[in-house]
Amino acid sequence: MKLIGDTVLITGGSEGIGLALAQALEPNNTVIICGRSQEKLKHAKSLCNGLHTEVCDITDVAQRQAMVKRLLVLFPTLNVLINNAGAKRPTNLANHEDQNAAMNHDMLLNFSAPAELCTELLPHLRSQAKACIVNITTGLVYLPKAKQAFYCAAKSALHSFTLSLAWALKESSVEVCEVSLPLVDTQFHQSELPKNMQAMTPEEAANKTLRGIRKGKKHVYVGKTLLAHCLSLIAPDIGMAIVNR
């Protein structure tokens, strides 16, 4: 996918990696970003005036479906979906506290909502001469972090769904790509980055992501995420000890 002259929807595009992707894409594409905060979307537009914005909580079925209907009317050439939105709630699996709230939140935002958005947009995307679905996951799919257990599980589900979707659409005009991201310095970590672990900037993560997509890769491993995959296969205990230190 060349990502030139395309119409792109980025979820969670008002800050962090999503905004960096939007800023990198906007000069040569029509870019729509969605997010829950009108204030953050307004700020994003002040940084990149060419962006189109949509206030939408993608976990809310009614809001998400209403947004899809609007976009297909306003942007009939929409042909790229980047499922970037994500968040986590810390968990402690070793105690007996109720984990349902964290589990439901993380599974809904990081798996169910993006998977449903894929299926809701798929009929339209298949009608385009060329289209692409990009699902953003993490190296923690392979070496999960215990304190982020449900987030990692949800991203693992999205990883599996992406493989299945790519296989199902292999003969269609819709490309499917998974992007595995490493530790990136964003508000996702709430300014509490792990000690002695160097985080990538959102801009670097976005540029490497787009470089891989433009090369036509089915799976883009950014930073050390490929190493995490390899460690999970040959030395999982060592990998888990590094991630969970």
Phi, psi and omega in degrees: 000121184283335181057047173227122182078019180261168176244117194241132172252125178242118176279149184060039187266008185273351181200173173059221183296321180300316179293320178298320176297315181299316180295323180288328184273331191302323183300332185242008183214165168271120187239127176246130175244144175235153179190171184278334187260117176298322181296315180292322177295320178297319178296318179300318180292330177292334178275336183211090191298338183282355182288148170256139186238148177224123173280118183198129169268107187292347177280346177270113187303314182297315179297316184294315181292325176294320178297316179301315179299316180297315184296323182290338175276313184283328184228072183295346179268007179309123183219003178226127174244125174244107179277093185253334186304137179191154177199169182219155170238127182298147181226159174227094185289347184280345179254183187254018179290160182292120182259001188298319182298314179295317180298312182296318179298308186292320180291322182292311184285320188267347177231299188301310183298311178295323178295318179293322177297322175303311184290327180290326180270347188301315179303319178292315181298323180291341179277350180275152179297325175214142181207165182208138172245126179242118176252123183265122178241212188206157174297343178289353171300324185267325179231085187291150178265125186300324181285352177235040190303315184284326174299313180297320179295320180294318178293328175295321177295320179294323175301312180295316178300319181296320176299315180295318180296318179299320179293317182295331185254013187298335180261008183258182178275001184260116174278148178233130183225138172253137176243119177263117183261149175270197175292122181236139185281088179225177177294346177307325181266001177051043177060020178241068180285145179302143180295145175063017176240120183278127181263145177279149176284154178302322181295318178294318179298318180295316181296319179290325176298310183293326178298317180293319179297317181294334176280355179082019181289141176280333178221118180257114176265114181263137179064229185263019183292329176294324176297319177300319178299314181295318179298324180296336181270321188256334181211065186300323181295319178295315179300316180295323179295322179293314183293323187261014181288000000 
